[in-house]
């Protein structure tokens, strides 16, 4: 069966979900929805109301919900991460894909996991085994040690530390004349860069890199063709001295 993805865009500036547009995208061939919360690159954290509306669509159309929740501990201010699997009727329908790359700062290890109802795990394991070889056992033991030895304070501190980093980069971006969207979660910032030279986001990113030495990702990489050309994505999950230098370099713009 050919898989044809359909994308439902989120509306700026708050990246709100149009539930009517989501409903309209459902066809008789739809089998699952895919949701990323907290999201990359926008930092969007879906609210309970939004998740309940999504769950209603899933239940109404007898769908699976596949979620990417890898930034679940990176939430700021009043935002709260809610896994859709915890909503009524969704435990059996939600397949959570996540990993330890972000939480334990081991992005190169590629150690991840999936949680789902036991009825689906056999098929998932079968196809997973045919896709790629599993992570080295030493890395799995290291991650297991982190799970067993790190207490709740570790995960709470992650949010505290990164919220402080978020404050610094938002200030630096505004000072450089860019217009950041304040992320409620994850550790990325999308910023409008209409005044930077270049017709495309890629050209703007190259200009910024050449002028300041600060690397960004073209916003168009995260949108359908024709969108995101005035946006750049910045990452603030950096060591303090590196982040401070990046902020100082932005001030030269």
MARKOL-27323 format. One line per field, with one value per residue: residue in three letters; y, z, x of N, C-alpha, C in turn. Coordinates in nm, 2 decimals. Layout:
residues N
aa <- c(ala, ...)
npy <- c(Y, ...)
npz <- c(Z, ...)
npx <- c(X, ...)
capy <- c(Y, ...)
capz <- c(Z, ...)
capx <- c(X, ...)
cpy <- c(Y, ...)
cpz <- c(Z, ...)
cpx <- c(X, ...)
end
This chain:
residues 253
aa <- c(unk, unk, unk, unk, unk, unk, unk, unk, unk, unk, unk, unk, unk, unk, unk, unk, unk, unk, unk, unk, unk, unk, unk, unk, unk, unk, unk, unk, unk, unk, unk, unk, unk, unk, unk, unk, unk, unk, unk, unk, unk, unk, unk, unk, unk, unk, unk, unk, unk, unk, unk, unk, unk, unk, unk, unk, unk, unk, unk, unk, unk, unk, unk, unk, unk, unk, unk, unk, unk, unk, unk, unk, unk, unk, unk, unk, unk, unk, unk, unk, unk, unk, unk, unk, unk, unk, unk, unk, unk, unk, unk, unk, unk, unk, unk, unk, unk, unk, unk, unk, unk, unk, unk, unk, unk, unk, unk, unk, unk, unk, unk, unk, unk, unk, unk, unk, unk, unk, unk, unk, unk, unk, unk, unk, unk, unk, unk, unk, unk, unk, unk, unk, unk, unk, unk, unk, unk, unk, unk, unk, unk, unk, unk, unk, unk, unk, unk, unk, unk, unk, unk, unk, unk, unk, unk, unk, unk, unk, unk, unk, unk, unk, unk, unk, unk, unk, unk, unk, unk, unk, unk, unk, unk, unk, unk, unk, unk, unk, unk, unk, unk, unk, unk, unk, unk, unk, unk, unk, unk, unk, unk, unk, unk, unk, unk, unk, unk, unk, unk, unk, unk, unk, unk, unk, unk, unk, unk, unk, unk, unk, unk, unk, unk, unk, unk, unk, unk, unk, unk, unk, unk, unk, unk, unk, unk, unk, unk, unk, unk, unk, unk, unk, unk, unk, unk, unk, unk, unk, unk, unk, unk, unk, unk, unk, unk, unk, unk, unk, unk, unk, unk, unk, unk)
npy <- c(-0.12, 0.22, 0.49, 0.80, 1.10, 1.36, 1.70, 1.91, 2.24, 2.45, 2.75, 3.06, 3.34, 3.17, 2.91, 2.76, 2.50, 2.41, 2.26, 2.20, 2.19, 1.97, 1.77, 1.78, 1.68, 1.41, 1.10, 0.81, 0.64, 0.71, 0.61, 0.67, 0.93, 1.16, 1.31, 1.57, 1.66, 1.81, 2.04, 2.03, 2.24, 2.46, 2.47, 2.43, 2.34, 2.12, 2.19, 2.07, 2.09, 2.10, 1.84, 1.68, 1.73, 1.63, 1.37, 1.31, 1.31, 1.10, 0.88, 0.89, 0.82, 0.58, 0.55, 0.52, 0.70, 0.83, 0.94, 1.17, 1.24, 1.33, 1.56, 1.59, 1.67, 1.92, 2.18, 2.50, 2.78, 2.82, 2.60, 2.26, 1.93, 1.68, 1.36, 1.21, 0.95, 0.92, 1.02, 0.96, 0.65, 0.65, 0.51, 0.25, 0.32, 0.49, 0.52, 0.57, 0.72, 0.77, 0.87, 0.89, 1.07, 1.36, 1.41, 1.30, 1.41, 1.27, 1.26, 1.14, 0.87, 0.75, 0.60, 0.47, 0.43, 0.26, 0.28, 0.11, -0.04, -0.38, -0.54, -0.45, -0.45, -0.68, -0.68, -0.43, -0.48, -0.67, -0.54, -0.34, -0.48, -0.55, -0.32, -0.17, -0.24, -0.30, -0.06, -0.04, -0.26, -0.16, 0.11, 0.09, -0.01, 0.20, 0.40, 0.28, 0.28, 0.56, 0.59, 0.44, 0.56, 0.84, 1.09, 1.25, 1.52, 1.57, 1.57, 1.79, 1.99, 2.01, 2.15, 2.40, 2.49, 2.51, 2.69, 2.92, 2.95, 2.98, 3.24, 3.40, 3.36, 3.45, 3.72, 3.80, 3.75, 3.93, 4.17, 4.16, 4.23, 4.05, 3.85, 3.66, 3.37, 3.28, 2.98, 2.73, 2.49, 2.23, 2.29, 2.49, 2.78, 2.96, 3.22, 3.52, 3.66, 3.88, 4.10, 4.03, 3.99, 3.81, 3.59, 3.36, 3.14, 2.97, 3.13, 3.35, 3.22, 3.15, 3.40, 3.50, 3.32, 3.38, 3.64, 3.66, 3.41, 3.25, 2.97, 2.87, 2.71, 2.69, 2.80, 2.70, 2.43, 2.29, 2.32, 2.30, 2.33, 2.66, 2.79, 2.93, 3.07, 3.31, 3.25, 3.15, 2.88, 2.84, 2.69, 2.64, 2.46, 2.45, 2.46, 2.69, 2.88, 2.87, 2.93, 3.20, 3.31, 3.29, 3.45, 3.69, 3.72, 3.75, 4.00, 4.16, 4.19)
npz <- c(0.00, -0.09, 0.08, 0.15, 0.27, 0.44, 0.52, 0.79, 0.84, 1.10, 1.25, 1.24, 1.49, 1.70, 1.65, 1.62, 1.61, 1.35, 1.39, 1.22, 0.97, 1.01, 1.03, 0.78, 0.63, 0.66, 0.50, 0.35, 0.33, 0.52, 0.79, 1.02, 1.24, 1.28, 1.54, 1.68, 1.99, 2.27, 2.00, 1.71, 1.45, 1.59, 1.87, 1.97, 2.21, 2.25, 2.37, 2.63, 2.55, 2.27, 2.23, 2.32, 2.12, 1.90, 1.97, 1.97, 1.69, 1.61, 1.75, 1.63, 1.37, 1.38, 1.41, 1.43, 1.66, 1.61, 1.80, 1.86, 2.12, 2.21, 2.33, 2.58, 2.83, 2.81, 2.87, 2.92, 3.14, 3.18, 3.04, 2.99, 2.94, 2.79, 2.74, 2.47, 2.51, 2.76, 2.76, 2.77, 2.62, 2.45, 2.51, 2.39, 2.13, 2.08, 1.97, 2.09, 2.00, 2.10, 2.26, 2.40, 2.33, 2.35, 2.62, 2.77, 2.65, 2.44, 2.16, 1.94, 1.99, 1.93, 2.06, 2.12, 2.18, 2.18, 2.28, 2.32, 2.29, 2.38, 2.18, 1.94, 1.94, 1.85, 1.57, 1.52, 1.62, 1.44, 1.19, 1.26, 1.32, 1.07, 0.96, 1.07, 1.24, 1.59, 1.85, 1.99, 2.26, 2.48, 2.49, 2.54, 2.80, 2.93, 2.90, 3.04, 3.30, 3.34, 3.35, 3.58, 3.79, 3.79, 3.94, 3.99, 4.01, 3.83, 3.58, 3.61, 3.64, 3.39, 3.24, 3.38, 3.34, 3.06, 3.01, 3.10, 2.91, 2.69, 2.74, 2.71, 2.44, 2.30, 2.37, 2.25, 1.98, 1.93, 1.98, 1.76, 1.56, 1.46, 1.46, 1.70, 1.76, 2.05, 2.20, 2.36, 2.43, 2.37, 2.23, 2.04, 1.84, 1.62, 1.41, 1.25, 0.97, 0.78, 0.70, 0.64, 0.39, 0.09, -0.11, -0.04, 0.25, 0.29, 0.16, 0.33, 0.57, 0.50, 0.46, 0.72, 0.85, 0.73, 0.80, 1.08, 1.19, 1.31, 1.30, 1.14, 1.06, 0.76, 0.75, 0.56, 0.54, 0.70, 0.62, 0.37, 0.02, -0.07, 0.16, 0.47, 0.40, 0.51, 0.75, 1.01, 1.19, 1.52, 1.75, 2.10, 2.28, 2.41, 2.54, 2.81, 2.77, 2.49, 2.40, 2.49, 2.34, 2.09, 2.11, 2.15, 1.91, 1.74, 1.81, 1.66, 1.42)
npx <- c(0.08, 0.06, 0.19, 0.07, 0.15, -0.02, -0.02, -0.11, -0.10, 0.02, -0.09, 0.06, 0.09, 0.11, 0.12, -0.12, -0.36, -0.58, -0.86, -1.07, -0.95, -0.79, -0.98, -1.09, -0.89, -0.89, -0.94, -1.10, -0.88, -0.71, -0.51, -0.36, -0.26, 0.01, 0.19, 0.38, 0.50, 0.64, 0.72, 0.94, 1.02, 0.91, 0.86, 0.62, 0.38, 0.13, -0.19, -0.41, -0.68, -0.65, -0.53, -0.73, -0.92, -0.79, -0.78, -1.05, -1.10, -0.94, -1.06, -1.32, -1.27, -1.14, -0.86, -0.49, -0.27, 0.04, 0.30, 0.56, 0.75, 0.99, 1.10, 0.98, 1.06, 1.15, 1.00, 0.85, 0.77, 0.42, 0.35, 0.27, 0.36, 0.16, 0.09, -0.07, -0.15, -0.25, -0.50, -0.86, -0.96, -0.74, -0.51, -0.48, -0.46, -0.25, 0.08, 0.39, 0.68, 1.01, 1.31, 1.65, 1.83, 1.80, 1.73, 1.93, 2.15, 2.29, 2.31, 2.44, 2.42, 2.18, 1.98, 1.67, 1.32, 1.00, 0.66, 0.36, 0.03, 0.02, -0.08, 0.01, 0.28, 0.42, 0.41, 0.53, 0.79, 0.87, 0.89, 1.07, 1.30, 1.38, 1.46, 1.68, 2.00, 2.01, 2.10, 2.44, 2.51, 2.65, 2.59, 2.32, 2.32, 2.43, 2.24, 2.03, 2.14, 2.13, 1.85, 1.79, 1.93, 1.91, 1.72, 1.39, 1.46, 1.66, 1.53, 1.36, 1.54, 1.65, 1.45, 1.46, 1.73, 1.73, 1.53, 1.65, 1.85, 1.70, 1.59, 1.82, 1.89, 1.66, 1.67, 1.91, 1.85, 1.64, 1.78, 1.94, 1.77, 1.60, 1.30, 1.18, 0.98, 0.84, 0.93, 0.74, 0.83, 1.08, 1.41, 1.45, 1.44, 1.23, 1.28, 1.18, 1.33, 1.32, 1.46, 1.72, 1.97, 1.89, 1.68, 1.57, 1.53, 1.75, 1.95, 1.95, 2.04, 2.30, 2.41, 2.40, 2.57, 2.81, 2.85, 2.84, 2.93, 2.75, 2.55, 2.25, 1.94, 1.76, 1.43, 1.26, 1.31, 1.14, 0.89, 0.62, 0.67, 0.75, 0.69, 0.80, 1.02, 1.11, 1.20, 1.43, 1.59, 1.71, 1.92, 1.93, 2.04, 2.31, 2.65, 2.71, 2.91, 2.95, 2.70, 2.68, 2.88, 2.78, 2.55, 2.68, 2.80, 2.58, 2.51, 2.67, 2.55)
capy <- c(0.00, 0.34, 0.58, 0.94, 1.19, 1.49, 1.78, 2.01, 2.34, 2.52, 2.89, 3.16, 3.33, 3.08, 2.77, 2.70, 2.39, 2.43, 2.12, 2.17, 2.15, 1.84, 1.68, 1.78, 1.61, 1.27, 1.03, 0.67, 0.57, 0.75, 0.50, 0.72, 1.07, 1.18, 1.43, 1.60, 1.76, 1.95, 2.02, 2.09, 2.35, 2.57, 2.47, 2.42, 2.23, 2.11, 2.20, 1.96, 2.11, 2.05, 1.70, 1.61, 1.75, 1.53, 1.23, 1.29, 1.27, 0.96, 0.78, 0.89, 0.76, 0.45, 0.57, 0.52, 0.82, 0.81, 1.06, 1.19, 1.31, 1.32, 1.68, 1.60, 1.73, 2.06, 2.27, 2.62, 2.86, 2.75, 2.49, 2.13, 1.82, 1.58, 1.25, 1.17, 0.81, 0.93, 1.06, 0.85, 0.58, 0.67, 0.42, 0.14, 0.37, 0.57, 0.46, 0.67, 0.71, 0.86, 0.83, 0.95, 1.17, 1.49, 1.41, 1.26, 1.47, 1.17, 1.26, 1.05, 0.73, 0.70, 0.50, 0.51, 0.33, 0.28, 0.23, 0.09, -0.15, -0.51, -0.60, -0.40, -0.46, -0.79, -0.63, -0.32, -0.54, -0.74, -0.44, -0.27, -0.57, -0.56, -0.19, -0.15, -0.31, -0.22, 0.02, -0.12, -0.29, -0.07, 0.23, 0.06, -0.03, 0.34, 0.47, 0.21, 0.33, 0.69, 0.57, 0.39, 0.64, 0.99, 1.11, 1.35, 1.65, 1.58, 1.61, 1.92, 2.09, 2.03, 2.26, 2.52, 2.53, 2.55, 2.81, 3.03, 2.96, 3.04, 3.38, 3.46, 3.36, 3.54, 3.86, 3.82, 3.76, 4.06, 4.27, 4.16, 4.28, 3.93, 3.84, 3.52, 3.31, 3.23, 2.84, 2.68, 2.37, 2.19, 2.38, 2.56, 2.91, 3.01, 3.37, 3.59, 3.73, 3.95, 4.21, 3.98, 3.97, 3.68, 3.57, 3.23, 3.12, 2.92, 3.24, 3.42, 3.15, 3.16, 3.54, 3.51, 3.25, 3.45, 3.77, 3.64, 3.28, 3.18, 2.88, 2.85, 2.62, 2.75, 2.76, 2.62, 2.29, 2.24, 2.35, 2.26, 2.42, 2.80, 2.84, 2.93, 3.14, 3.43, 3.20, 3.07, 2.81, 2.85, 2.59, 2.70, 2.36, 2.47, 2.49, 2.83, 2.97, 2.87, 3.01, 3.34, 3.36, 3.30, 3.57, 3.81, 3.74, 3.80, 4.15, 4.23, 4.19)
capz <- c(0.00, -0.10, 0.19, 0.10, 0.38, 0.43, 0.63, 0.84, 0.89, 1.22, 1.22, 1.32, 1.55, 1.82, 1.59, 1.67, 1.52, 1.29, 1.40, 1.10, 0.86, 1.03, 1.00, 0.63, 0.57, 0.68, 0.39, 0.38, 0.32, 0.64, 0.89, 1.14, 1.25, 1.34, 1.62, 1.75, 2.10, 2.22, 1.85, 1.64, 1.50, 1.65, 2.01, 2.01, 2.31, 2.23, 2.50, 2.66, 2.46, 2.13, 2.23, 2.33, 1.99, 1.81, 2.02, 1.92, 1.55, 1.61, 1.79, 1.54, 1.24, 1.41, 1.36, 1.53, 1.67, 1.63, 1.86, 1.88, 2.24, 2.26, 2.40, 2.68, 2.96, 2.78, 2.86, 2.99, 3.19, 3.22, 2.95, 3.04, 2.84, 2.81, 2.64, 2.43, 2.55, 2.89, 2.75, 2.77, 2.50, 2.36, 2.54, 2.30, 1.99, 2.07, 1.96, 2.13, 1.95, 2.17, 2.28, 2.51, 2.27, 2.40, 2.76, 2.83, 2.57, 2.38, 2.03, 1.85, 2.03, 1.86, 2.14, 2.13, 2.23, 2.14, 2.37, 2.25, 2.34, 2.35, 2.06, 1.82, 1.96, 1.77, 1.43, 1.53, 1.64, 1.32, 1.09, 1.32, 1.30, 0.93, 0.92, 1.10, 1.35, 1.71, 1.91, 2.07, 2.39, 2.58, 2.50, 2.60, 2.94, 2.98, 2.91, 3.15, 3.42, 3.36, 3.39, 3.71, 3.89, 3.79, 4.00, 3.93, 4.01, 3.70, 3.47, 3.64, 3.62, 3.25, 3.20, 3.44, 3.27, 2.92, 3.01, 3.11, 2.78, 2.60, 2.76, 2.65, 2.29, 2.26, 2.39, 2.14, 1.85, 1.92, 1.97, 1.62, 1.47, 1.42, 1.54, 1.74, 1.81, 2.18, 2.21, 2.49, 2.46, 2.29, 2.25, 1.92, 1.82, 1.49, 1.41, 1.12, 0.92, 0.65, 0.66, 0.60, 0.24, 0.03, -0.15, 0.03, 0.38, 0.27, 0.13, 0.45, 0.66, 0.45, 0.49, 0.87, 0.89, 0.68, 0.87, 1.23, 1.23, 1.38, 1.20, 1.16, 0.96, 0.68, 0.79, 0.46, 0.56, 0.79, 0.56, 0.24, -0.08, -0.08, 0.29, 0.56, 0.34, 0.59, 0.89, 1.04, 1.32, 1.60, 1.86, 2.22, 2.37, 2.40, 2.67, 2.84, 2.70, 2.35, 2.37, 2.52, 2.23, 1.98, 2.13, 2.13, 1.76, 1.68, 1.84, 1.56, 1.29)
capx <- c(0.00, 0.14, 0.17, 0.07, 0.13, -0.10, 0.03, -0.20, -0.02, -0.01, -0.10, 0.14, 0.22, 0.11, 0.12, -0.25, -0.41, -0.71, -0.91, -1.15, -0.86, -0.75, -1.09, -1.11, -0.78, -0.91, -1.00, -1.12, -0.75, -0.63, -0.49, -0.29, -0.21, 0.14, 0.19, 0.51, 0.47, 0.67, 0.75, 1.06, 1.11, 0.84, 0.86, 0.48, 0.34, -0.01, -0.27, -0.51, -0.79, -0.61, -0.51, -0.87, -0.99, -0.73, -0.83, -1.19, -1.09, -0.88, -1.16, -1.43, -1.23, -1.08, -0.72, -0.38, -0.20, 0.18, 0.35, 0.70, 0.75, 1.13, 1.13, 0.88, 1.11, 1.19, 0.88, 0.88, 0.66, 0.30, 0.33, 0.28, 0.35, 0.06, 0.10, -0.21, -0.18, -0.31, -0.64, -0.96, -0.97, -0.62, -0.40, -0.48, -0.44, -0.13, 0.22, 0.48, 0.82, 1.09, 1.45, 1.73, 1.93, 1.79, 1.72, 2.06, 2.25, 2.37, 2.25, 2.51, 2.40, 2.07, 1.91, 1.53, 1.22, 0.86, 0.57, 0.23, -0.04, 0.09, -0.13, 0.08, 0.43, 0.48, 0.43, 0.63, 0.92, 0.91, 0.94, 1.18, 1.42, 1.42, 1.49, 1.82, 2.05, 1.99, 2.21, 2.53, 2.47, 2.72, 2.51, 2.19, 2.35, 2.46, 2.11, 1.96, 2.20, 2.07, 1.71, 1.78, 2.01, 1.88, 1.59, 1.30, 1.52, 1.74, 1.44, 1.31, 1.65, 1.66, 1.37, 1.51, 1.85, 1.71, 1.45, 1.75, 1.92, 1.60, 1.58, 1.94, 1.89, 1.56, 1.72, 2.01, 1.78, 1.57, 1.88, 1.99, 1.67, 1.52, 1.17, 1.16, 0.86, 0.88, 0.89, 0.69, 0.90, 1.19, 1.52, 1.47, 1.36, 1.21, 1.28, 1.16, 1.45, 1.28, 1.55, 1.85, 1.98, 1.86, 1.54, 1.53, 1.58, 1.89, 2.04, 1.96, 2.12, 2.44, 2.46, 2.42, 2.69, 2.93, 2.86, 2.86, 2.97, 2.64, 2.48, 2.11, 1.88, 1.66, 1.30, 1.19, 1.34, 1.04, 0.76, 0.59, 0.74, 0.70, 0.66, 0.92, 1.14, 1.16, 1.23, 1.55, 1.58, 1.82, 1.92, 2.00, 2.09, 2.46, 2.72, 2.68, 3.01, 2.93, 2.57, 2.71, 2.96, 2.68, 2.47, 2.76, 2.82, 2.46, 2.50, 2.74, 2.47)
cpy <- c(0.12, 0.44, 0.73, 1.03, 1.31, 1.57, 1.89, 2.12, 2.40, 2.67, 2.98, 3.27, 3.23, 2.93, 2.69, 2.60, 2.42, 2.29, 2.09, 2.13, 2.01, 1.74, 1.67, 1.70, 1.46, 1.21, 0.89, 0.59, 0.61, 0.64, 0.56, 0.87, 1.07, 1.31, 1.45, 1.70, 1.72, 1.93, 2.09, 2.12, 2.46, 2.58, 2.46, 2.31, 2.23, 2.11, 2.08, 1.97, 2.06, 1.90, 1.62, 1.62, 1.65, 1.39, 1.20, 1.25, 1.13, 0.86, 0.77, 0.81, 0.63, 0.45, 0.54, 0.67, 0.79, 0.94, 1.06, 1.29, 1.33, 1.45, 1.70, 1.67, 1.88, 2.14, 2.38, 2.70, 2.78, 2.63, 2.36, 2.02, 1.72, 1.48, 1.21, 1.03, 0.81, 0.98, 0.94, 0.79, 0.58, 0.57, 0.31, 0.19, 0.45, 0.49, 0.57, 0.64, 0.81, 0.81, 0.91, 1.05, 1.30, 1.50, 1.39, 1.32, 1.37, 1.15, 1.16, 0.90, 0.67, 0.58, 0.55, 0.40, 0.36, 0.22, 0.22, -0.02, -0.28, -0.58, -0.56, -0.42, -0.57, -0.74, -0.52, -0.38, -0.61, -0.65, -0.37, -0.35, -0.57, -0.42, -0.15, -0.22, -0.23, -0.15, -0.07, -0.14, -0.21, 0.06, 0.21, 0.05, 0.11, 0.41, 0.41, 0.26, 0.47, 0.68, 0.53, 0.48, 0.79, 1.00, 1.22, 1.49, 1.67, 1.63, 1.75, 2.03, 2.11, 2.15, 2.40, 2.57, 2.58, 2.67, 2.93, 3.06, 3.02, 3.19, 3.45, 3.47, 3.45, 3.69, 3.89, 3.83, 3.89, 4.17, 4.28, 4.20, 4.16, 3.92, 3.70, 3.49, 3.24, 3.08, 2.81, 2.55, 2.34, 2.29, 2.45, 2.69, 2.93, 3.16, 3.42, 3.67, 3.81, 4.05, 4.16, 3.96, 3.82, 3.66, 3.45, 3.22, 3.06, 3.03, 3.33, 3.36, 3.16, 3.30, 3.55, 3.44, 3.32, 3.58, 3.75, 3.51, 3.20, 3.10, 2.87, 2.75, 2.70, 2.70, 2.68, 2.47, 2.22, 2.26, 2.29, 2.37, 2.55, 2.86, 2.84, 3.00, 3.26, 3.38, 3.13, 3.00, 2.81, 2.75, 2.65, 2.59, 2.35, 2.49, 2.65, 2.92, 2.98, 2.95, 3.16, 3.39, 3.38, 3.42, 3.69, 3.83, 3.79, 3.96, 4.23, 4.25, 4.34)
cpz <- c(0.00, 0.01, 0.13, 0.22, 0.35, 0.55, 0.66, 0.90, 1.02, 1.19, 1.31, 1.38, 1.67, 1.78, 1.64, 1.56, 1.48, 1.29, 1.28, 0.98, 0.88, 0.99, 0.84, 0.56, 0.58, 0.56, 0.43, 0.38, 0.44, 0.74, 1.02, 1.13, 1.32, 1.41, 1.69, 1.86, 2.22, 2.08, 1.82, 1.50, 1.58, 1.80, 2.06, 2.11, 2.30, 2.37, 2.51, 2.57, 2.32, 2.13, 2.24, 2.19, 1.89, 1.84, 1.97, 1.77, 1.53, 1.64, 1.69, 1.41, 1.26, 1.36, 1.47, 1.54, 1.70, 1.68, 1.88, 2.00, 2.30, 2.34, 2.52, 2.81, 2.93, 2.76, 2.96, 3.04, 3.23, 3.14, 3.02, 2.93, 2.88, 2.70, 2.60, 2.48, 2.69, 2.88, 2.73, 2.63, 2.41, 2.39, 2.44, 2.16, 1.97, 2.07, 1.98, 2.08, 2.03, 2.18, 2.39, 2.46, 2.33, 2.55, 2.83, 2.75, 2.51, 2.23, 1.93, 1.88, 1.96, 1.93, 2.17, 2.18, 2.17, 2.25, 2.30, 2.32, 2.30, 2.22, 1.93, 1.82, 1.87, 1.63, 1.43, 1.54, 1.51, 1.22, 1.13, 1.29, 1.16, 0.87, 0.95, 1.22, 1.48, 1.76, 1.99, 2.21, 2.50, 2.60, 2.56, 2.75, 3.00, 3.00, 3.03, 3.28, 3.45, 3.41, 3.54, 3.82, 3.90, 3.84, 3.94, 3.92, 3.88, 3.59, 3.49, 3.61, 3.47, 3.20, 3.25, 3.37, 3.13, 2.91, 3.02, 2.98, 2.68, 2.61, 2.70, 2.50, 2.24, 2.26, 2.28, 2.00, 1.83, 1.91, 1.83, 1.52, 1.41, 1.51, 1.58, 1.79, 1.94, 2.20, 2.35, 2.53, 2.36, 2.31, 2.12, 1.92, 1.67, 1.49, 1.27, 1.09, 0.79, 0.61, 0.62, 0.45, 0.20, 0.00, -0.08, 0.17, 0.38, 0.25, 0.26, 0.56, 0.63, 0.48, 0.64, 0.91, 0.85, 0.76, 1.01, 1.27, 1.31, 1.27, 1.24, 1.05, 0.89, 0.72, 0.69, 0.46, 0.63, 0.73, 0.42, 0.15, -0.08, 0.05, 0.37, 0.51, 0.41, 0.73, 0.90, 1.18, 1.39, 1.72, 1.98, 2.32, 2.35, 2.54, 2.68, 2.77, 2.55, 2.32, 2.39, 2.40, 2.11, 1.99, 2.11, 1.98, 1.69, 1.70, 1.74, 1.43, 1.27)
cpx <- c(0.09, 0.10, 0.18, 0.05, 0.06, -0.06, -0.08, -0.11, -0.07, 0.00, -0.02, 0.05, 0.22, 0.10, -0.01, -0.29, -0.56, -0.78, -1.01, -1.07, -0.81, -0.86, -1.11, -1.00, -0.79, -0.99, -1.02, -0.99, -0.66, -0.63, -0.43, -0.27, -0.07, 0.15, 0.33, 0.48, 0.56, 0.74, 0.88, 1.01, 1.04, 0.84, 0.71, 0.46, 0.19, -0.08, -0.36, -0.63, -0.76, -0.59, -0.64, -0.94, -0.93, -0.77, -0.97, -1.19, -1.04, -0.99, -1.28, -1.39, -1.15, -0.93, -0.62, -0.33, -0.05, 0.24, 0.50, 0.71, 0.89, 1.17, 1.04, 0.93, 1.16, 1.07, 0.91, 0.75, 0.54, 0.27, 0.35, 0.27, 0.25, 0.07, -0.04, -0.25, -0.26, -0.46, -0.74, -0.97, -0.85, -0.51, -0.38, -0.44, -0.32, 0.00, 0.32, 0.62, 0.90, 1.23, 1.52, 1.83, 1.92, 1.80, 1.86, 2.18, 2.35, 2.32, 2.31, 2.48, 2.28, 2.00, 1.77, 1.45, 1.08, 0.77, 0.43, 0.16, 0.02, 0.04, -0.05, 0.23, 0.49, 0.51, 0.53, 0.77, 0.97, 0.96, 1.06, 1.31, 1.47, 1.47, 1.64, 1.87, 2.04, 2.12, 2.31, 2.49, 2.53, 2.64, 2.38, 2.21, 2.37, 2.33, 2.03, 2.01, 2.14, 1.93, 1.70, 1.84, 1.97, 1.74, 1.51, 1.37, 1.60, 1.65, 1.38, 1.41, 1.67, 1.58, 1.42, 1.63, 1.82, 1.62, 1.54, 1.82, 1.82, 1.59, 1.70, 1.93, 1.78, 1.60, 1.82, 1.94, 1.71, 1.66, 1.94, 1.89, 1.59, 1.40, 1.14, 1.02, 0.90, 0.84, 0.84, 0.76, 1.01, 1.31, 1.56, 1.39, 1.35, 1.20, 1.26, 1.29, 1.42, 1.38, 1.69, 1.85, 1.95, 1.71, 1.49, 1.59, 1.72, 1.99, 2.06, 2.05, 2.27, 2.49, 2.49, 2.54, 2.81, 2.96, 2.90, 2.92, 2.87, 2.56, 2.33, 2.06, 1.77, 1.52, 1.23, 1.21, 1.23, 0.90, 0.74, 0.65, 0.67, 0.67, 0.79, 1.04, 1.19, 1.20, 1.37, 1.53, 1.71, 1.81, 1.99, 2.04, 2.24, 2.52, 2.71, 2.78, 2.99, 2.80, 2.60, 2.79, 2.87, 2.60, 2.55, 2.78, 2.70, 2.45, 2.58, 2.67, 2.42)
end
